[in-house]
Every structure is written in structure tokens, then in C-alpha cells.
Amino acid sequence: MARRRGIMSSRLKEEIAKELGFYDVVEREGWGGIKARDAGNMVKRAIEMAEQGLAEQANQNNLNK
């Protein structure tokens, strides 16, 4: 199966890595140096942020009706 690249922007990945406390590893070793657990936590956090954004958008749409 082909990998899809570019789904998360570099800035978003860096922001989440800083928030989760492993950005220093990214700076030293690149993205390939992070642990699988950290990568999973990063994806989980990105999904949470996306869900929160969608919920806020839905609430805004409901207020405008």
C-alpha cells in the first residue's frame, strides 16, 4: 500500500512534538528517530485537534441557523 505524504503540515507536526515533549529528538535525529509510541501519540493528538475543530465548526454552523 502506498504511503500518503503531506497530510499533516510540518509546522503542525513540530507543534505537536513540542507539546508532547519529544521535539528535541526530532531536531537531533529527524522524524525517523522518534519512538513508535511517540508517533502514535502524535497522530492521536492530531486527530483530537481535528475533531475539536470540526465540533467547533458544527457549533458555529448551528448558531448561524
mmCIF file of the N, C-alpha and C atoms, coordinates in Angstrom:
data_MODEL
# 
_entry.id   MODEL 
# 
loop_
_atom_site.group_PDB 
_atom_site.id 
_atom_site.type_symbol 
_atom_site.label_atom_id 
_atom_site.label_alt_id 
_atom_site.label_comp_id 
_atom_site.label_asym_id 
_atom_site.label_entity_id 
_atom_site.label_seq_id 
_atom_site.pdbx_PDB_ins_code 
_atom_site.Cartn_x 
_atom_site.Cartn_y 
_atom_site.Cartn_z 
_atom_site.occupancy 
_atom_site.B_iso_or_equiv 
_atom_site.pdbx_formal_charge 
_atom_site.auth_seq_id 
_atom_site.auth_comp_id 
_atom_site.auth_asym_id 
_atom_site.auth_atom_id 
_atom_site.pdbx_PDB_model_num 
ATOM 1   N N  . MET A 1 1  ? 0.853   -1.175 0.000  1.00 0.00 ? 1  MET A N  1 
ATOM 2   C CA . MET A 1 1  ? 0.000   0.000  0.000  1.00 0.00 ? 1  MET A CA 1 
ATOM 3   C C  . MET A 1 1  ? 0.897   1.236  0.000  1.00 0.00 ? 1  MET A C  1 
ATOM 4   N N  . ALA A 1 2  ? 0.582   2.180  -0.834 1.00 0.00 ? 2  ALA A N  1 
ATOM 5   C CA . ALA A 1 2  ? 1.374   3.410  -0.942 1.00 0.00 ? 2  ALA A CA 1 
ATOM 6   C C  . ALA A 1 2  ? 1.118   4.315  0.259  1.00 0.00 ? 2  ALA A C  1 
ATOM 7   N N  . ARG A 1 3  ? 2.169   4.992  0.676  1.00 0.00 ? 3  ARG A N  1 
ATOM 8   C CA . ARG A 1 3  ? 2.025   5.950  1.778  1.00 0.00 ? 3  ARG A CA 1 
ATOM 9   C C  . ARG A 1 3  ? 1.534   7.272  1.243  1.00 0.00 ? 3  ARG A C  1 
ATOM 10  N N  . ARG A 1 4  ? 0.690   7.902  1.992  1.00 0.00 ? 4  ARG A N  1 
ATOM 11  C CA . ARG A 1 4  ? 0.235   9.250  1.648  1.00 0.00 ? 4  ARG A CA 1 
ATOM 12  C C  . ARG A 1 4  ? 1.092   10.226 2.416  1.00 0.00 ? 4  ARG A C  1 
ATOM 13  N N  . ARG A 1 5  ? 1.745   11.095 1.716  1.00 0.00 ? 5  ARG A N  1 
ATOM 14  C CA . ARG A 1 5  ? 2.623   12.070 2.360  1.00 0.00 ? 5  ARG A CA 1 
ATOM 15  C C  . ARG A 1 5  ? 1.944   13.438 2.374  1.00 0.00 ? 5  ARG A C  1 
ATOM 16  N N  . GLY A 1 6  ? 2.317   14.217 3.369  1.00 0.00 ? 6  GLY A N  1 
ATOM 17  C CA . GLY A 1 6  ? 1.866   15.594 3.396  1.00 0.00 ? 6  GLY A CA 1 
ATOM 18  C C  . GLY A 1 6  ? 0.491   15.816 3.991  1.00 0.00 ? 6  GLY A C  1 
ATOM 19  N N  . ILE A 1 7  ? -0.031  14.844 4.712  1.00 0.00 ? 7  ILE A N  1 
ATOM 20  C CA . ILE A 1 7  ? -1.348  15.014 5.316  1.00 0.00 ? 7  ILE A CA 1 
ATOM 21  C C  . ILE A 1 7  ? -1.277  16.045 6.441  1.00 0.00 ? 7  ILE A C  1 
ATOM 22  N N  . MET A 1 8  ? -0.235  15.941 7.267  1.00 0.00 ? 8  MET A N  1 
ATOM 23  C CA . MET A 1 8  ? -0.016  16.922 8.332  1.00 0.00 ? 8  MET A CA 1 
ATOM 24  C C  . MET A 1 8  ? 1.102   17.856 7.897  1.00 0.00 ? 8  MET A C  1 
ATOM 25  N N  . SER A 1 9  ? 0.900   19.127 8.097  1.00 0.00 ? 9  SER A N  1 
ATOM 26  C CA . SER A 1 9  ? 1.950   20.085 7.746  1.00 0.00 ? 9  SER A CA 1 
ATOM 27  C C  . SER A 1 9  ? 3.139   19.923 8.690  1.00 0.00 ? 9  SER A C  1 
ATOM 28  N N  . SER A 1 10 ? 4.285   20.337 8.222  1.00 0.00 ? 10 SER A N  1 
ATOM 29  C CA . SER A 1 10 ? 5.494   20.264 9.053  1.00 0.00 ? 10 SER A CA 1 
ATOM 30  C C  . SER A 1 10 ? 5.328   21.084 10.317 1.00 0.00 ? 10 SER A C  1 
ATOM 31  N N  . ARG A 1 11 ? 4.683   22.225 10.185 1.00 0.00 ? 11 ARG A N  1 
ATOM 32  C CA . ARG A 1 11 ? 4.501   23.095 11.351 1.00 0.00 ? 11 ARG A CA 1 
ATOM 33  C C  . ARG A 1 11 ? 3.618   22.423 12.401 1.00 0.00 ? 11 ARG A C  1 
ATOM 34  N N  . LEU A 1 12 ? 2.557   21.752 11.949 1.00 0.00 ? 12 LEU A N  1 
ATOM 35  C CA . LEU A 1 12 ? 1.673   21.063 12.889 1.00 0.00 ? 12 LEU A CA 1 
ATOM 36  C C  . LEU A 1 12 ? 2.415   19.923 13.577 1.00 0.00 ? 12 LEU A C  1 
ATOM 37  N N  . LYS A 1 13 ? 3.178   19.151 12.823 1.00 0.00 ? 13 LYS A N  1 
ATOM 38  C CA . LYS A 1 13 ? 3.949   18.057 13.425 1.00 0.00 ? 13 LYS A CA 1 
ATOM 39  C C  . LYS A 1 13 ? 4.932   18.591 14.457 1.00 0.00 ? 13 LYS A C  1 
ATOM 40  N N  . GLU A 1 14 ? 5.614   19.679 14.129 1.00 0.00 ? 14 GLU A N  1 
ATOM 41  C CA . GLU A 1 14 ? 6.569   20.259 15.072 1.00 0.00 ? 14 GLU A CA 1 
ATOM 42  C C  . GLU A 1 14 ? 5.863   20.765 16.320 1.00 0.00 ? 14 GLU A C  1 
ATOM 43  N N  . GLU A 1 15 ? 4.712   21.415 16.146 1.00 0.00 ? 15 GLU A N  1 
ATOM 44  C CA . GLU A 1 15 ? 3.944   21.931 17.282 1.00 0.00 ? 15 GLU A CA 1 
ATOM 45  C C  . GLU A 1 15 ? 3.530   20.794 18.211 1.00 0.00 ? 15 GLU A C  1 
ATOM 46  N N  . ILE A 1 16 ? 3.039   19.705 17.639 1.00 0.00 ? 16 ILE A N  1 
ATOM 47  C CA . ILE A 1 16 ? 2.603   18.572 18.454 1.00 0.00 ? 16 ILE A CA 1 
ATOM 48  C C  . ILE A 1 16 ? 3.798   17.909 19.131 1.00 0.00 ? 16 ILE A C  1 
ATOM 49  N N  . ALA A 1 17 ? 4.910   17.764 18.421 1.00 0.00 ? 17 ALA A N  1 
ATOM 50  C CA . ALA A 1 17 ? 6.110   17.164 19.015 1.00 0.00 ? 17 ALA A CA 1 
ATOM 51  C C  . ALA A 1 17 ? 6.595   17.994 20.199 1.00 0.00 ? 17 ALA A C  1 
ATOM 52  N N  . LYS A 1 18 ? 6.544   19.310 20.073 1.00 0.00 ? 18 LYS A N  1 
ATOM 53  C CA . LYS A 1 18 ? 6.933   20.181 21.191 1.00 0.00 ? 18 LYS A CA 1 
ATOM 54  C C  . LYS A 1 18 ? 5.978   20.001 22.355 1.00 0.00 ? 18 LYS A C  1 
ATOM 55  N N  . GLU A 1 19 ? 4.678   19.956 22.054 1.00 0.00 ? 19 GLU A N  1 
ATOM 56  C CA . GLU A 1 19 ? 3.660   19.791 23.091 1.00 0.00 ? 19 GLU A CA 1 
ATOM 57  C C  . GLU A 1 19 ? 3.847   18.467 23.838 1.00 0.00 ? 19 GLU A C  1 
ATOM 58  N N  . LEU A 1 20 ? 4.199   17.416 23.109 1.00 0.00 ? 20 LEU A N  1 
ATOM 59  C CA . LEU A 1 20 ? 4.342   16.094 23.716 1.00 0.00 ? 20 LEU A CA 1 
ATOM 60  C C  . LEU A 1 20 ? 5.738   15.841 24.283 1.00 0.00 ? 20 LEU A C  1 
ATOM 61  N N  . GLY A 1 21 ? 6.670   16.760 24.020 1.00 0.00 ? 21 GLY A N  1 
ATOM 62  C CA . GLY A 1 21 ? 7.968   16.701 24.670 1.00 0.00 ? 21 GLY A CA 1 
ATOM 63  C C  . GLY A 1 21 ? 9.049   15.879 23.989 1.00 0.00 ? 21 GLY A C  1 
ATOM 64  N N  . PHE A 1 22 ? 8.929   15.594 22.697 1.00 0.00 ? 22 PHE A N  1 
ATOM 65  C CA . PHE A 1 22 ? 9.993   14.852 22.028 1.00 0.00 ? 22 PHE A CA 1 
ATOM 66  C C  . PHE A 1 22 ? 10.561  15.586 20.814 1.00 0.00 ? 22 PHE A C  1 
ATOM 67  N N  . TYR A 1 23 ? 10.351  16.886 20.742 1.00 0.00 ? 23 TYR A N  1 
ATOM 68  C CA . TYR A 1 23 ? 10.877  17.646 19.608 1.00 0.00 ? 23 TYR A CA 1 
ATOM 69  C C  . TYR A 1 23 ? 12.400  17.663 19.600 1.00 0.00 ? 23 TYR A C  1 
ATOM 70  N N  . ASP A 1 24 ? 13.024  17.568 20.762 1.00 0.00 ? 24 ASP A N  1 
ATOM 71  C CA . ASP A 1 24 ? 14.490  17.530 20.813 1.00 0.00 ? 24 ASP A CA 1 
ATOM 72  C C  . ASP A 1 24 ? 15.040  16.325 20.048 1.00 0.00 ? 24 ASP A C  1 
ATOM 73  N N  . VAL A 1 25 ? 14.340  15.197 20.101 1.00 0.00 ? 25 VAL A N  1 
ATOM 74  C CA . VAL A 1 25 ? 14.747  14.012 19.339 1.00 0.00 ? 25 VAL A CA 1 
ATOM 75  C C  . VAL A 1 25 ? 14.622  14.287 17.845 1.00 0.00 ? 25 VAL A C  1 
ATOM 76  N N  . VAL A 1 26 ? 13.547  14.957 17.455 1.00 0.00 ? 26 VAL A N  1 
ATOM 77  C CA . VAL A 1 26 ? 13.338  15.295 16.044 1.00 0.00 ? 26 VAL A CA 1 
ATOM 78  C C  . VAL A 1 26 ? 14.468  16.187 15.551 1.00 0.00 ? 26 VAL A C  1 
ATOM 79  N N  . GLU A 1 27 ? 14.847  17.153 16.365 1.00 0.00 ? 27 GLU A N  1 
ATOM 80  C CA . GLU A 1 27 ? 15.940  18.052 15.973 1.00 0.00 ? 27 GLU A CA 1 
ATOM 81  C C  . GLU A 1 27 ? 17.265  17.306 15.824 1.00 0.00 ? 27 GLU A C  1 
ATOM 82  N N  . ARG A 1 28 ? 17.524  16.376 16.731 1.00 0.00 ? 28 ARG A N  1 
ATOM 83  C CA . ARG A 1 28 ? 18.790  15.632 16.710 1.00 0.00 ? 28 ARG A CA 1 
ATOM 84  C C  . ARG A 1 28 ? 18.832  14.557 15.626 1.00 0.00 ? 28 ARG A C  1 
ATOM 85  N N  . GLU A 1 29 ? 17.730  13.787 15.509 1.00 0.00 ? 29 GLU A N  1 
ATOM 86  C CA . GLU A 1 29 ? 17.753  12.578 14.685 1.00 0.00 ? 29 GLU A CA 1 
ATOM 87  C C  . GLU A 1 29 ? 16.784  12.602 13.505 1.00 0.00 ? 29 GLU A C  1 
ATOM 88  N N  . GLY A 1 30 ? 15.945  13.612 13.438 1.00 0.00 ? 30 GLY A N  1 
ATOM 89  C CA . GLY A 1 30 ? 14.916  13.636 12.399 1.00 0.00 ? 30 GLY A CA 1 
ATOM 90  C C  . GLY A 1 30 ? 13.699  12.827 12.827 1.00 0.00 ? 30 GLY A C  1 
ATOM 91  N N  . TRP A 1 31 ? 12.688  12.805 11.971 1.00 0.00 ? 31 TRP A N  1 
ATOM 92  C CA . TRP A 1 31 ? 11.443  12.123 12.316 1.00 0.00 ? 31 TRP A CA 1 
ATOM 93  C C  . TRP A 1 31 ? 11.632  10.620 12.451 1.00 0.00 ? 31 TRP A C  1 
ATOM 94  N N  . GLY A 1 32 ? 12.626  10.061 11.769 1.00 0.00 ? 32 GLY A N  1 
ATOM 95  C CA . GLY A 1 32 ? 12.892  8.633  11.873 1.00 0.00 ? 32 GLY A CA 1 
ATOM 96  C C  . GLY A 1 32 ? 13.435  8.215  13.222 1.00 0.00 ? 32 GLY A C  1 
ATOM 97  N N  . GLY A 1 33 ? 13.844  9.156  14.039 1.00 0.00 ? 33 GLY A N  1 
ATOM 98  C CA . GLY A 1 33 ? 14.412  8.854  15.344 1.00 0.00 ? 33 GLY A CA 1 
ATOM 99  C C  . GLY A 1 33 ? 13.401  8.765  16.466 1.00 0.00 ? 33 GLY A C  1 
ATOM 100 N N  . ILE A 1 34 ? 12.153  9.115  16.203 1.00 0.00 ? 34 ILE A N  1 
ATOM 101 C CA . ILE A 1 34 ? 11.172  9.084  17.291 1.00 0.00 ? 34 ILE A CA 1 
ATOM 102 C C  . ILE A 1 34 ? 10.677  7.659  17.506 1.00 0.00 ? 34 ILE A C  1 
ATOM 103 N N  . LYS A 1 35 ? 10.218  7.398  18.712 1.00 0.00 ? 35 LYS A N  1 
ATOM 104 C CA . LYS A 1 35 ? 9.696   6.078  19.063 1.00 0.00 ? 35 LYS A CA 1 
ATOM 105 C C  . LYS A 1 35 ? 8.316   5.895  18.440 1.00 0.00 ? 35 LYS A C  1 
ATOM 106 N N  . ALA A 1 36 ? 7.956   4.645  18.206 1.00 0.00 ? 36 ALA A N  1 
ATOM 107 C CA . ALA A 1 36 ? 6.637   4.333  17.649 1.00 0.00 ? 36 ALA A CA 1 
ATOM 108 C C  . ALA A 1 36 ? 5.531   4.863  18.559 1.00 0.00 ? 36 ALA A C  1 
ATOM 109 N N  . ARG A 1 37 ? 5.746   4.776  19.856 1.00 0.00 ? 37 ARG A N  1 
ATOM 110 C CA . ARG A 1 37 ? 4.748   5.273  20.811 1.00 0.00 ? 37 ARG A CA 1 
ATOM 111 C C  . ARG A 1 37 ? 4.554   6.783  20.650 1.00 0.00 ? 37 ARG A C  1 
ATOM 112 N N  . ASP A 1 38 ? 5.663   7.513  20.470 1.00 0.00 ? 38 ASP A N  1 
ATOM 113 C CA . ASP A 1 38 ? 5.574   8.961  20.279 1.00 0.00 ? 38 ASP A CA 1 
ATOM 114 C C  . ASP A 1 38 ? 4.848   9.290  18.975 1.00 0.00 ? 38 ASP A C  1 
ATOM 115 N N  . ALA A 1 39 ? 5.144   8.526  17.923 1.00 0.00 ? 39 ALA A N  1 
ATOM 116 C CA . ALA A 1 39 ? 4.457   8.745  16.647 1.00 0.00 ? 39 ALA A CA 1 
ATOM 117 C C  . ALA A 1 39 ? 2.964   8.493  16.800 1.00 0.00 ? 39 ALA A C  1 
ATOM 118 N N  . GLY A 1 40 ? 2.606   7.441  17.512 1.00 0.00 ? 40 GLY A N  1 
ATOM 119 C CA . GLY A 1 40 ? 1.197   7.138  17.754 1.00 0.00 ? 40 GLY A CA 1 
ATOM 120 C C  . GLY A 1 40 ? 0.515   8.221  18.563 1.00 0.00 ? 40 GLY A C  1 
ATOM 121 N N  . ASN A 1 41 ? 1.207   8.713  19.589 1.00 0.00 ? 41 ASN A N  1 
ATOM 122 C CA . ASN A 1 41 ? 0.647   9.794  20.403 1.00 0.00 ? 41 ASN A CA 1 
ATOM 123 C C  . ASN A 1 41 ? 0.481   11.069 19.587 1.00 0.00 ? 41 ASN A C  1 
ATOM 124 N N  . MET A 1 42 ? 1.402   11.290 18.652 1.00 0.00 ? 42 MET A N  1 
ATOM 125 C CA . MET A 1 42 ? 1.316   12.470 17.797 1.00 0.00 ? 42 MET A CA 1 
ATOM 126 C C  . MET A 1 42 ? 0.084   12.378 16.893 1.00 0.00 ? 42 MET A C  1 
ATOM 127 N N  . VAL A 1 43 ? -0.145  11.210 16.317 1.00 0.00 ? 43 VAL A N  1 
ATOM 128 C CA . VAL A 1 43 ? -1.321  11.014 15.464 1.00 0.00 ? 43 VAL A CA 1 
ATOM 129 C C  . VAL A 1 43 ? -2.597  11.151 16.288 1.00 0.00 ? 43 VAL A C  1 
ATOM 130 N N  . LYS A 1 44 ? -2.600  10.566 17.479 1.00 0.00 ? 44 LYS A N  1 
ATOM 131 C CA . LYS A 1 44 ? -3.767  10.659 18.358 1.00 0.00 ? 44 LYS A CA 1 
ATOM 132 C C  . LYS A 1 44 ? -4.091  12.120 18.675 1.00 0.00 ? 44 LYS A C  1 
ATOM 133 N N  . ARG A 1 45 ? -3.066  12.899 18.980 1.00 0.00 ? 45 ARG A N  1 
ATOM 134 C CA . ARG A 1 45 ? -3.260  14.323 19.301 1.00 0.00 ? 45 ARG A CA 1 
ATOM 135 C C  . ARG A 1 45 ? -3.766  15.085 18.087 1.00 0.00 ? 45 ARG A C  1 
ATOM 136 N N  . ALA A 1 46 ? -3.238  14.766 16.898 1.00 0.00 ? 46 ALA A N  1 
ATOM 137 C CA . ALA A 1 46 ? -3.693  15.433 15.673 1.00 0.00 ? 46 ALA A CA 1 
ATOM 138 C C  . ALA A 1 46 ? -5.165  15.127 15.416 1.00 0.00 ? 46 ALA A C  1 
ATOM 139 N N  . ILE A 1 47 ? -5.580  13.891 15.661 1.00 0.00 ? 47 ILE A N  1 
ATOM 140 C CA . ILE A 1 47 ? -6.986  13.517 15.489 1.00 0.00 ? 47 ILE A CA 1 
ATOM 141 C C  . ILE A 1 47 ? -7.853  14.266 16.486 1.00 0.00 ? 47 ILE A C  1 
ATOM 142 N N  . GLU A 1 48 ? -7.409  14.356 17.734 1.00 0.00 ? 48 GLU A N  1 
ATOM 143 C CA . GLU A 1 48 ? -8.157  15.107 18.749 1.00 0.00 ? 48 GLU A CA 1 
ATOM 144 C C  . GLU A 1 48 ? -8.333  16.561 18.329 1.00 0.00 ? 48 GLU A C  1 
ATOM 145 N N  . MET A 1 49 ? -7.260  17.152 17.800 1.00 0.00 ? 49 MET A N  1 
ATOM 146 C CA . MET A 1 49 ? -7.329  18.550 17.369 1.00 0.00 ? 49 MET A CA 1 
ATOM 147 C C  . MET A 1 49 ? -8.301  18.708 16.202 1.00 0.00 ? 49 MET A C  1 
ATOM 148 N N  . ALA A 1 50 ? -8.277  17.762 15.269 1.00 0.00 ? 50 ALA A N  1 
ATOM 149 C CA . ALA A 1 50 ? -9.183  17.822 14.120 1.00 0.00 ? 50 ALA A CA 1 
ATOM 150 C C  . ALA A 1 50 ? -10.632 17.659 14.563 1.00 0.00 ? 50 ALA A C  1 
ATOM 151 N N  . GLU A 1 51 ? -10.886 16.716 15.458 1.00 0.00 ? 51 GLU A N  1 
ATOM 152 C CA . GLU A 1 51 ? -12.244 16.508 15.969 1.00 0.00 ? 51 GLU A CA 1 
ATOM 153 C C  . GLU A 1 51 ? -12.748 17.739 16.706 1.00 0.00 ? 51 GLU A C  1 
ATOM 154 N N  . GLN A 1 52 ? -11.874 18.355 17.487 1.00 0.00 ? 52 GLN A N  1 
ATOM 155 C CA . GLN A 1 52 ? -12.248 19.564 18.212 1.00 0.00 ? 52 GLN A CA 1 
ATOM 156 C C  . GLN A 1 52 ? -12.595 20.683 17.234 1.00 0.00 ? 52 GLN A C  1 
ATOM 157 N N  . GLY A 1 53 ? -11.800 20.823 16.189 1.00 0.00 ? 53 GLY A N  1 
ATOM 158 C CA . GLY A 1 53 ? -12.068 21.841 15.176 1.00 0.00 ? 53 GLY A CA 1 
ATOM 159 C C  . GLY A 1 53 ? -13.385 21.603 14.463 1.00 0.00 ? 53 GLY A C  1 
ATOM 160 N N  . LEU A 1 54 ? -13.685 20.342 14.151 1.00 0.00 ? 54 LEU A N  1 
ATOM 161 C CA . LEU A 1 54 ? -14.953 20.019 13.496 1.00 0.00 ? 54 LEU A CA 1 
ATOM 162 C C  . LEU A 1 54 ? -16.136 20.285 14.419 1.00 0.00 ? 54 LEU A C  1 
ATOM 163 N N  . ALA A 1 55 ? -15.978 19.959 15.704 1.00 0.00 ? 55 ALA A N  1 
ATOM 164 C CA . ALA A 1 55 ? -17.055 20.206 16.661 1.00 0.00 ? 55 ALA A CA 1 
ATOM 165 C C  . ALA A 1 55 ? -17.320 21.702 16.797 1.00 0.00 ? 55 ALA A C  1 
ATOM 166 N N  . GLU A 1 56 ? -16.252 22.493 16.848 1.00 0.00 ? 56 GLU A N  1 
ATOM 167 C CA . GLU A 1 56 ? -16.418 23.946 16.938 1.00 0.00 ? 56 GLU A CA 1 
ATOM 168 C C  . GLU A 1 56 ? -17.084 24.491 15.681 1.00 0.00 ? 56 GLU A C  1 
ATOM 169 N N  . GLN A 1 57 ? -16.716 23.946 14.535 1.00 0.00 ? 57 GLN A N  1 
ATOM 170 C CA . GLN A 1 57 ? -17.309 24.384 13.271 1.00 0.00 ? 57 GLN A CA 1 
ATOM 171 C C  . GLN A 1 57 ? -18.795 24.021 13.231 1.00 0.00 ? 57 GLN A C  1 
ATOM 172 N N  . ALA A 1 58 ? -19.148 22.830 13.712 1.00 0.00 ? 58 ALA A N  1 
ATOM 173 C CA . ALA A 1 58 ? -20.545 22.412 13.741 1.00 0.00 ? 58 ALA A CA 1 
ATOM 174 C C  . ALA A 1 58 ? -21.348 23.307 14.679 1.00 0.00 ? 58 ALA A C  1 
ATOM 175 N N  . ASN A 1 59 ? -20.769 23.636 15.837 1.00 0.00 ? 59 ASN A N  1 
ATOM 176 C CA . ASN A 1 59 ? -21.453 24.529 16.775 1.00 0.00 ? 59 ASN A CA 1 
ATOM 177 C C  . ASN A 1 59 ? -21.671 25.904 16.160 1.00 0.00 ? 59 ASN A C  1 
ATOM 178 N N  . GLN A 1 60 ? -20.674 26.393 15.458 1.00 0.00 ? 60 GLN A N  1 
ATOM 179 C CA . GLN A 1 60 ? -20.784 27.699 14.805 1.00 0.00 ? 60 GLN A CA 1 
ATOM 180 C C  . GLN A 1 60 ? -21.880 27.671 13.741 1.00 0.00 ? 60 GLN A C  1 
ATOM 181 N N  . ASN A 1 61 ? -21.933 26.582 12.977 1.00 0.00 ? 61 ASN A N  1 
ATOM 182 C CA . ASN A 1 61 ? -22.963 26.451 11.946 1.00 0.00 ? 61 ASN A CA 1 
ATOM 183 C C  . ASN A 1 61 ? -24.351 26.397 12.566 1.00 0.00 ? 61 ASN A C  1 
ATOM 184 N N  . ASN A 1 62 ? -24.479 25.723 13.718 1.00 0.00 ? 62 ASN A N  1 
ATOM 185 C CA . ASN A 1 62 ? -25.771 25.650 14.393 1.00 0.00 ? 62 ASN A CA 1 
ATOM 186 C C  . ASN A 1 62 ? -26.196 27.012 14.928 1.00 0.00 ? 62 ASN A C  1 
ATOM 187 N N  . LEU A 1 63 ? -25.248 27.826 15.363 1.00 0.00 ? 63 LEU A N  1 
ATOM 188 C CA . LEU A 1 63 ? -25.572 29.158 15.866 1.00 0.00 ? 63 LEU A CA 1 
ATOM 189 C C  . LEU A 1 63 ? -26.030 30.084 14.745 1.00 0.00 ? 63 LEU A C  1 
ATOM 190 N N  . ASN A 1 64 ? -25.527 29.845 13.544 1.00 0.00 ? 64 ASN A N  1 
ATOM 191 C CA . ASN A 1 64 ? -25.859 30.701 12.407 1.00 0.00 ? 64 ASN A CA 1 
ATOM 192 C C  . ASN A 1 64 ? -27.189 30.347 11.765 1.00 0.00 ? 64 ASN A C  1 
ATOM 193 N N  . LYS A 1 65 ? -27.830 29.275 12.190 1.00 0.00 ? 65 LYS A N  1 
ATOM 194 C CA . LYS A 1 65 ? -29.112 28.861 11.588 1.00 0.00 ? 65 LYS A CA 1 
ATOM 195 C C  . LYS A 1 65 ? -30.266 29.607 12.191 1.00 0.00 ? 65 LYS A C  1 
# 
